[in-house]
Amino acid sequence: MLPRLPRRTGSDNPPATGSPATRHRPGRRAVLAAAAGLAVLAVGAPVAYATLGTGSPSDARPAAPAAARGKAYVETRLFFGTERPDGGADVTDRQFLAFIDEEVTPRFPNGLTIQDGRGQWRDSHGVIERERSYELTLLYPESEARVRDPQIERIRNAYEKAYAQDSVARLEERTTADF
């Protein structure tokens, strides 16, 4: 029968021996923490390269093409100011909606979008003007662009004339749409 050895506690550890360079050995927790840190770096680096586009080999692979959706359309946005340069009363909501009913809806009966806005621009006298405005969005098939262009210009001219405006801004983009 073997003799029974007493249990060791933290205070009964034998004194360290050997030189100071060989005495210090990292504990198990330190080794586990270092391993975990290296694992995070190993996994995180490819993700960072892919996300930031830093020239890693994964950047050379083209992304899968997105499925083409919708048809070719033109989106035209018109920006209508409401203050009159001649000092007349501002264009009201009622007046603007009547203008839409008379000038825009007959030319674009399939639909449109109106948004309220706040605009800023430099007038013909060099003064910065800030005013309430409307943004009108028209969306139509690209195949109708030649027919729609003069219609849009008539809308712009009609508003400028009716409400003594210096201009109606026009922004146009090619896009795709699916309804």
JOCORPE-V723436 format. One record per run of one state. SS is the DSSP state (A for helix, B for strand, O for the rest). FROM is the first residue (numbers start at 1). LEN is the number of residues. If there is no record, write none. Layout:
BEGIN
{{SS,FROM,LEN} {SS,FROM,LEN}}
END
This chain:
BEGIN
{{O,1,9} {A,10,3} {O,13,7} {A,20,4} {O,24,4} {A,28,25} {O,53,4} {A,57,4} {O,61,10} {B,71,11} {O,82,11} {A,93,12} {O,105,8} {B,113,10} {O,123,5} {B,128,14} {A,142,21} {O,163,6} {B,169,9} {O,178,2}}
END
